[in-house]
Each structure stands twice: as structure tokens, then as C-alpha cells.
């Protein structure tokens, strides 16, 4: 029941992940066989809900890849549902302030440390009451990651990183680029400099830093800067590129199979 992902990033290990945006348990299981160390089940920009998330958790459970779930927002009720279906590691988008991070940390913990509602006997997380120690260990096993993806978040980054119960900060390149006036261009030098500075700040705080990029060279650069958890692609992007490439091979393609150089997976 221990959270292997949390243990790895707390040691500063490099853990390489893949984004799951197809909202399908069958494709999730295929990706789980690839060897990635973590898989991000996306509820913010993919058509996932609690039931489809549960199906994907069940599909990847037999494999070593650790499932991380990005919720649609920081709603405490949604966080409670995700924890109850067995999610140990949560990624919460659009966190701009330390106050938001404090509230999220509370939502992931049982009282008296937090405000999570107690219903473990009816939850998959406790194996429906079969894991008797769940209530005693749950707080320690939860890993909370938040996304800093705006000018405001970067301004408040040191304060966000200082929040107890927060274990990592993920830099969202696409939204950060938009916030900085470079929508659709996370490769812009100003955005890249901001990402690098943010990674250094997060690492210096003692928290784990993470991000997403489809550029393998850039991913390695982020890891060299000290980022611990980096996602290196999206399932849907891989599918689109492969299928369009195959169609192009037979003269059928009408959309280029080659992404714009340096572009984010988003």
C-alpha cells in the first residue's frame, strides 16, 4: 500500500511518465505495459469522470507504473472521491497561491491533520475495509502535487513550496506560456527561462519538480536541472502521429504527421 512514486520523488529519483488522455481503460493498460514509471490519468482536459478513472486504475493496477490522477480542479469533494477509489497521488491544476495549496493539503488528509471525510470501510482504497491499517497510514501515503502555471503562481512559488503536506510542484508549460503572452508557444525563450528558474526554486525548497514536454532533448534538460517527475508524451499524440504517418505513407494523409518543432504535447 506504500506510495512508491512519493518515495521515489522524495529521494530525488528521476521518474519518467506518460500522459493518458484517451479516457479509455484498454489503451491505458497498453500504455502500462510500455515501462513508464508513472501514468497521468487526466480529468482536466480529457473526458474522464470518477467511473472512467476507476476503470483505468483497475486496468493499470497489475503493472509497475504508478497512476497519478489530475483532477478537473481543486474541489474537495472530487478529491475525496478520487482518494476513496484508490488514488494515492493527485495533481491539482491552476494553483496560484499558498492559501490554495494549504486547503488542498487539508482536503487530502483525515482529521485532525485535515478535512477529508471518513468513509474508508466503503472505499476501494482500503480494500473495502480489508486493509485494517488504512486510516492510520492513509495520510502518509498520499502524495499531493500542484500545478504552477501562471505568472501569479511563479510570483508565489516560494510560498507555495513551503506548504506542509505538499510534495511536488508541476510546471504547466502551455498555460504558463499563455499567461506570459505567448499562447501556443511554450518554446519561447522567456517561457523556457521561467520554467528553468521555477525548477531551480522548487528543488531548492526541498520539494519535487515536474513538468510535461514532448521534446526528448528538453525533457533530459529538465531532468539535468533537477526535475524529478517528467512526462514525455501523450497517448493521443502518439496515436495521432502514428496513424497519420501510416496514412501519409499510402498517399492518404491530409494532415501533417510531423508536429511543429519544439511544440508542447498540448
Secondary structure, DSSP 8 states (H G I E B T S, - for coil): ---HHHHHHHHT--EEEEEE-S--HHHHHHHHTTT-SEEEEESSSSS--HHHHHHHHHHHTTSS-EEEEE-SS--HHHHHHHHHTT--EEEE----SHHHHHHHHHHTSBTTTS-B---GGG-GGGTTTTSTTHHHHHHHH-EEEEEE-SHHHHHTHHHHHT-TT--EEEE-HHHHHHHTT-TT-TTSHHHHHHHHHHHHHHHHHTSEEEEE-S-HHHHHHHHHHT--EEEEEEHHHHHHHHHHHHHHHTT---S-SS--TT----
